[in-house]
Amino acid sequence: MNTIVHNEKTIEEGIVKKHFLDRSITTREVIFVLALTACLTPWVTPPVALVTGLIIAQFIGHPFLHLNHKATHILLQISVVGLGFGMNIHSAVKAGSEGFLFTIASITGTLVIGYIAGKLLKIDTKTSHLISCGTAICGGSAIAAISPVIRAEEKQLSVALGTVFILNSAALFLFPFIGHLLHMTQTQFGLWSAIAIHDTSSVVGAASKYGPEALEIATTVKLARALWIIPVVLLTAFCFKTGKQKMKIPYFIGLFILAMIIHTYIPMQPVSETIVHVAKTGLTVTLFLIGAGLSGAVLKGVGVRPLIQGVLLWVIISGAALWAVLQLAK
């Protein structure tokens, strides 16, 4: 009996191996893998990676779309932790304290304006709240944390994520251009981008393009801002009267802080530089995957009114934050 079972198992394993070896690789997969490999080279910058992903999404298609969300989520967190090995904890604390008041004012203002805009545009309450939270805190991460609390449907979640990712893509190009146009210092740009750009990936991408000091400030302030997910989730549960729901806490922020402490107090310069380089490459790949996930169906599914709400909130928070940051120089 055992011999028969063993033989059947061996036959099944052989069939699986045969199917895997006989599997034909499509042209779409080849193009995707080649583009992904190119993003690992130093010649492809974060903005170029994002545009490449968008082009593939529109004209070729993402062959591994079912794995995209999880891959970008994990890769972004690993990359952010890796960037911590290039930052000083004392400078980070200083930058975080400088952005504290901006963070409170901007989050509160965005949620209030988002609620009013949602009512005026007649957007359903849950979609409107997800877009507001994504704009106020940290884009897709905030939306992912809030959605189970309000029991959002898949359509509502997709619309909110699509709105935020479209604006993130625009921010990656617009913000460095505006920063240079206004002759902003790296400190000013780092603070502004952390407050006004939704997702951590685009914040880091835009700031790294602007300069190393901007990158350090932007990453620190943005991750400190991400911790506000917790009180906003609790407030959301109270307002929507959903009771106790599972809360997604961004634990990787603790690892980011640990990486900064190690870099500050333990001399390991060559190793740190290598880790930071790999982390920046990981971020470039992340942006490529985000772009590749924005298919035509996703863009069409967003709808006009949610996009108007997202743009309106973004323009208001970006303009107010820009004015406030520029006042610091006076």
Buried (B, 14 or more C-beta within 10 A) or exposed (E): EEEEEEEEEEEEEEEEEEEEEEEEEEEBEEBBEEBBEBBBEEEBBBBBBBBBBBEBBBEBBBBBEEEBBEBBBEBBBBBBBBBBBBBBBEBBBEBBEBBEEBBEBBBEBBBEBBBEBBEEBEBBBBBBBBBBBBBBBBBBBBBBBBBBBBEBEEEBBBBBBBBBBBBBBEBBBBBBEBBEEEEBBBBBBBBBBBBBBBBBBBBBBBBBBBBBBBBBBBBBBBBBBBBBBBEBBEEBBEEBEEEEBEBBEBEBBEBBBBBBBBBBEEEEEEEBEEBBEBBBBBBBBBBBBBBBBBBEEBBEEBBEBBBBBBBBBBEBBBEBBBEBBEEEEE
